[in-house]
Amino acid sequence: MRIREAAERSGVSAPTIRYYEQLGLLGSLARTGAGYRVFDEHAVRQLVFLRKARELGFSLEDCRELLDLVTAPNRGTAANAARKREVAVRRLAEIDEQIAELGRVRKLIELHIETLRDPSLDCPVAANL
């Protein structure tokens, strides 16, 4: 199949597929004599995996590592599972940091809202201008 069908079946846009290929995330794709990429079911499964991993916020480097791990011949080993777990735990820690940062921002905005109840007080944000 060509890139358009692979994009439709995987939910990944054609420009993103080209980008992933450029980064080497898809391995080497076969090409027709005219130079069109040829996608097989394996490539579509890789694209679906990448889409889902990106939706979970994994970085492209994490995606590369996870893709290597899930397609490795030793994917059923304890070492492979441990490495996948490490990548996922690291992502979870990043999410926890983002949640904490959002909590700090939320409290700051709440403070600004409370300050703005009193018209005699300057806006804390504007005071820094």
Contacts in CASP RR format, 6 or more apart in sequence:
PFRMAT RR
TARGET T0000
AUTHOR 0000-0000-0000
METHOD contacts of the structure
MODEL  1
MRIREAAERSGVSAPTIRYYEQLGLLGSLARTGAGYRVFDEHAVRQLVFL
RKARELGFSLEDCRELLDLVTAPNRGTAANAARKREVAVRRLAEIDEQIA
ELGRVRKLIELHIETLRDPSLDCPVAANL
1 9 0 8 1.000
1 38 0 8 1.000
1 39 0 8 1.000
1 40 0 8 1.000
1 44 0 8 1.000
2 36 0 8 1.000
2 37 0 8 1.000
2 38 0 8 1.000
2 39 0 8 1.000
3 14 0 8 1.000
3 17 0 8 1.000
3 18 0 8 1.000
3 36 0 8 1.000
3 37 0 8 1.000
3 39 0 8 1.000
4 14 0 8 1.000
5 39 0 8 1.000
6 12 0 8 1.000
6 17 0 8 1.000
6 37 0 8 1.000
6 39 0 8 1.000
6 43 0 8 1.000
6 44 0 8 1.000
6 47 0 8 1.000
7 13 0 8 1.000
7 14 0 8 1.000
7 17 0 8 1.000
9 44 0 8 1.000
10 17 0 8 1.000
10 44 0 8 1.000
10 47 0 8 1.000
10 48 0 8 1.000
10 51 0 8 1.000
11 47 0 8 1.000
11 48 0 8 1.000
11 51 0 8 1.000
12 20 0 8 1.000
12 47 0 8 1.000
12 48 0 8 1.000
12 50 0 8 1.000
12 51 0 8 1.000
17 26 0 8 1.000
17 37 0 8 1.000
17 47 0 8 1.000
20 26 0 8 1.000
20 47 0 8 1.000
20 50 0 8 1.000
21 27 0 8 1.000
21 29 0 8 1.000
21 37 0 8 1.000
23 60 0 8 1.000
23 64 0 8 1.000
24 64 0 8 1.000
25 46 0 8 1.000
25 50 0 8 1.000
25 60 0 8 1.000
25 63 0 8 1.000
25 64 0 8 1.000
25 67 0 8 1.000
26 43 0 8 1.000
26 46 0 8 1.000
26 47 0 8 1.000
29 37 0 8 1.000
29 38 0 8 1.000
29 39 0 8 1.000
29 43 0 8 1.000
30 37 0 8 1.000
30 38 0 8 1.000
30 40 0 8 1.000
31 37 0 8 1.000
31 38 0 8 1.000
32 38 0 8 1.000
39 47 0 8 1.000
46 67 0 8 1.000
46 71 0 8 1.000
49 66 0 8 1.000
49 67 0 8 1.000
49 70 0 8 1.000
50 63 0 8 1.000
50 67 0 8 1.000
53 62 0 8 1.000
53 63 0 8 1.000
53 66 0 8 1.000
53 67 0 8 1.000
54 63 0 8 1.000
56 91 0 8 1.000
57 91 0 8 1.000
58 66 0 8 1.000
58 87 0 8 1.000
58 91 0 8 1.000
62 87 0 8 1.000
62 90 0 8 1.000
62 91 0 8 1.000
65 83 0 8 1.000
65 87 0 8 1.000
66 84 0 8 1.000
66 87 0 8 1.000
69 75 0 8 1.000
69 80 0 8 1.000
69 83 0 8 1.000
69 84 0 8 1.000
69 87 0 8 1.000
70 84 0 8 1.000
72 80 0 8 1.000
74 80 0 8 1.000
111 124 0 8 1.000
112 123 0 8 1.000
112 124 0 8 1.000
112 125 0 8 1.000
115 121 0 8 1.000
115 123 0 8 1.000
115 124 0 8 1.000
116 123 0 8 1.000
END
